[in-house]
Amino acid sequence: MVAALTVAVLAACSTNVDGAPRRPQASGLQSYLLTADQVGRAVGNPIDRSGEAKVGSIDLLPNGLRDSNDVSPLDCLGAATPLMRVVYERGGVSGVALQDFSRLGAGLAVSSVHTGVVRFNSDPEAARMFSAFVQQWRACSGTAVEVHVTPTASLQWRIADVRQSGGILSATVYSAESDDKPAFPTEHALGLADDCIVDVDVAVTAGAPDGRAVQLVGLMLQNVSRGR
């Protein structure tokens, strides 16, 4: 039931600055994404692409949660779940690329992965946004985020283990329908390279969180740096 509620919730780069090189809005962003083989090796089980990659504007980002009527505290939404439009529209976004992965079946450590790269209109703007995210995530550590999925159903995301290592920001988010229900972990991580922020989460279905999202962010950051 938790997985179904989460799916329902989630369903609901550059211009010229100070003489910096120009790059078209979403040019090259797809090359920063990962293959299913790369993701499978990182998470520890085979996993498949969920459709084709999406490349375009900020309008691609999920927009079902926007205010305190939907989720509280709203300032912790960005730490709790990836790639929400209301989180990223606070910066000057010039392009987005998204790729999801999933696989169902017994004995899997990971059932789904969401990956995305958000390009901003300059390197300093991306750095400013990443610094703001670091402060927000740290302030939200230990916070239970309440999501009102329907008038009679809610989901709780508890943010834990916020840390920054090697330039990558990470947390573990425990999802449950209420305090007395089992909580399921999701690894969430962010990284910064040039004018882009990489955002990844990994749904853990067996075992403990183990740095998979951090590893995937690191691979994507390498792609961004090589594509500069």
Secondary structure, 3 states (H helix, E strand, C coil): CHHHHHHHHHHCCECCCCCCCCECCCCCHHHHCCCHHHHHHHHCCCCEECCCCEEECHHHCCCCCCCCCCEECHHHHHHHCCCCHHHHCCCCEEEEEEEEEECCCCCCCEEEEEEEEEEECCHHHHHHHHHHHHHHHHHHCCCEEEEEEECCEEEEEEEEEEEEECCEEEEEEEEECCCCCCCEEEEEEEEEECCEEEEEEEEECCCCCCCHHHHHHHHHHHHHHHCC
